[in-house]
Every structure is written in structure tokens, then in C-alpha cells.
Amino acid sequence: MKNKSKLDEIKNNFMLFTDPMDIISQLVDIGKKAHNLNEEQKNTDNIIDGCTSKAWLVISQLDKNCYAIKTDSDSHIVSGLLYLLSLAIANESKEFIDKLDPIMILNLVGLDGHITSQRTNGFISAVETLKKRII
């Protein structure tokens, strides 16, 4: 896994916070800076179904078997979550992405049980949408 060190870095940054509200606040701060799509890219082809908020996902195939994504949402929390997803899969293979566990990513940053079920389900939908759209 190419991004193990990146995931470890994300985990270590979030481990600094002991209060779940601080973790969520950090996620919101990340989300405020993580609006990566222009208005043209925010279209129905790129929408993530299953999110309560409006959220979009654009996939780039970097080479024969490596991918990256750009994301955006009208919610800062969702934008933050999607940014973490983009870090987790950057330059990874379809095989890696197919095995990706969205709950593991939430657990990694300490969000397990601390965000609403709607946000959790939306994040799971984003990962499933990514898996379906990769060729």
C-alpha cells in the first residue's frame, strides 16, 4: 500500500485530539479548504448518490492502473471526509480501491460513532460510488 505512510500521518494528526468535537472541528477546517471542483464539474454525472448533502466526485486515471480523485460538497464536514478519501486513494490501484474499507478510514481518524449515521452512510456511498466508477 503506497499510502500507508499518508494514512498514518492522517491518523497521527487526528490523534492529537481527545475530544470528538475537536476532531469534528478539525474535519470542518479541512473541509473549508477542500473545495476542489469548479462549477462546471458539479454536475449530475459527478454527483455522489446516497449523500444527504450535495457531493461530487471526479476520478482521474493517472496511468494504466493508478487513480486520483477530486471532490467537493456543499457541506464542510462532507468536504473534509471526502478530502480524507482523496488522500487515502491517491495514486493507488483499482485493486487497492476495491478493497478499501470506508469504516476503517473513519476509525483511523477517531470518527467512529462520533458523526451521524447519515454522514457515515454518505461516506460509505462515496466509497461505493468510487469503486463503481473506476474502470
Secondary structure, 3 states (H helix, E strand, C coil): CCCHHHHHHHHHHHHCCCCHHHHHHHHHHHHHHCCCCCHHHCCHHHECCCCCCCEEEEEEEEECCEEEEEEEECCHHHHHHHHHHHHHHCCECHHHHHHCCHHHHHHHCCCCCCCCHHHHHHHHHHHHHHHHHCC
